[in-house]
Amino acid sequence: MTSPYILLENVNLHYSSVAFKERSLKTLLGNILTGNKKKNAVQDVHALKNINLEVRAGERVGLLGHNGAGKSTFLKMAADLYPISSGRRIIKGNVRSLFDLSLGFEPDATGRENIFYRGLLLGLSPRLLREIEEEVVAFADLGEFIDYPIKTYSAGMQVRLAFAISTAVGGDIMLIDEVIGAGDARFMVKAKKRILDLVEQAKILVLASHDFSALQTICQRGVVFHRGEIVFDGEITEAVKTYKRVNGIGA
Ligand SMILES: Nc1ncnc2c1ncn2[C@@H]1O[C@H](COP(=O)(O)OP(=O)(O)OP(=O)(O)O)[C@@H](O)[C@H]1O
């Protein structure tokens, strides 16, 4: 088996304006009433600009950048969720990503049924899902609610279940976007430990975060994004310094 790696050459990614232009009836009526005939000037968003990056087995890479710099887009592109507009993207290895935990629940189905739905979305086989089911149920620790429909859950309970499923199986390449945030204090401690275990097992980690001390503890390499471009790629402490300089933050 070849070692996992990520190779990106001159990658560009645009979000098409067709997908997010305002098309509501209210706006249309508003335009008619106010006589506003101005064409909607919304442009495509050029979210990743000429990205060149190579990540090899054994590397733990932190992504830094201001809000909207392109970190999440980069991770979703690397997970093959978004098509690229141009360039070359080669990803070798089994990718596991931890992004938006709130996505993909079926509200009328029970927690237990949702373990299967989400697991299948994550690419896990029904057989593997049956093997990990009890462990996921135990980690989520929802008591009898596991057999109730998701629509009866609080936000925190949904996060616990989503997290338990999404982190049940690791991969060669882990792509993580600052995930934890909800859940009570006891769950957070468990969740952090579980993420660190996954990171330990992964051969490549790419982690986007605004928490510099976590980045400096976990990663050796740092990549700084600024307005969709990579402006620094090197040692993590240097990356933090560059981020602060580029964004006018005092040391
Ligand atoms: N679904 C989308 N449709 C259109 N534009 C988007 C979409 N998602 C992100 N963008 C735009 O792409 C750019 C990069 O956003 P992205 O979410 O990748 O930033 P980020 O670095 O992850 O920010 P944050 O630190 O706030 O999470 C921004 O200009 C943002 O407005």
The ligand as a MOL file (V3000), in Angstrom:
LIG
                    3D

  0  0  0     0  0            999 V3000
M  V30 BEGIN CTAB
M  V30 COUNTS 31 33 0 0 0
M  V30 BEGIN ATOM
M  V30 1 N -21.2640 28.2040 0.3480 0
M  V30 2 C -20.6440 29.3460 0.0000 0
M  V30 3 N -21.0990 30.0900 -1.0300 0
M  V30 4 C -20.4840 31.2260 -1.3960 0
M  V30 5 N -19.3860 31.7180 -0.8180 0
M  V30 6 C -18.8850 31.0370 0.2150 0
M  V30 7 C -19.4830 29.8160 0.6960 0
M  V30 8 N -18.7540 29.3570 1.7430 0
M  V30 9 C -17.7510 30.2540 1.9190 0
M  V30 10 N -17.8250 31.2670 1.0070 0
M  V30 11 C -16.8840 32.3950 0.8410 0
M  V30 12 O -15.5960 31.8460 0.5710 0
M  V30 13 C -14.5980 32.5710 1.2690 0
M  V30 14 C -13.8200 31.6180 2.1720 0
M  V30 15 O -14.6800 31.1670 3.2310 0
M  V30 16 P -14.2660 30.0070 4.2500 0
M  V30 17 O -15.5070 29.5530 4.9370 0
M  V30 18 O -13.4630 29.0140 3.5260 0
M  V30 19 O -13.3470 30.8120 5.2770 0
M  V30 20 P -12.6550 30.3610 6.6510 0
M  V30 21 O -11.2130 30.7330 6.5500 0
M  V30 22 O -12.9760 28.9440 6.9340 0
M  V30 23 O -13.3710 31.3180 7.7060 0
M  V30 24 P -13.7620 31.0930 9.2790 0
M  V30 25 O -12.5060 31.2960 10.0700 0
M  V30 26 O -14.7380 32.2090 9.5020 0
M  V30 27 O -14.3750 29.7380 9.4040 0
M  V30 28 C -15.3210 33.7130 1.9970 0
M  V30 29 O -15.2500 34.8600 1.1650 0
M  V30 30 C -16.7420 33.2260 2.1020 0
M  V30 31 O -17.6340 34.3190 2.0800 0
M  V30 END ATOM
M  V30 BEGIN BOND
M  V30 1 1 1 2
M  V30 2 1 2 3
M  V30 3 2 2 7
M  V30 4 2 3 4
M  V30 5 1 4 5
M  V30 6 2 5 6
M  V30 7 1 6 7
M  V30 8 1 6 10
M  V30 9 1 7 8
M  V30 10 2 8 9
M  V30 11 1 9 10
M  V30 12 1 10 11
M  V30 13 1 11 12
M  V30 14 1 11 30
M  V30 15 1 12 13
M  V30 16 1 13 14
M  V30 17 1 13 28
M  V30 18 1 14 15
M  V30 19 1 15 16
M  V30 20 2 16 17
M  V30 21 1 16 18
M  V30 22 1 16 19
M  V30 23 1 19 20
M  V30 24 2 20 21
M  V30 25 1 20 22
M  V30 26 1 20 23
M  V30 27 1 23 24
M  V30 28 2 24 25
M  V30 29 1 24 26
M  V30 30 1 24 27
M  V30 31 1 28 29
M  V30 32 1 28 30
M  V30 33 1 30 31
M  V30 END BOND
M  V30 END CTAB
M  END
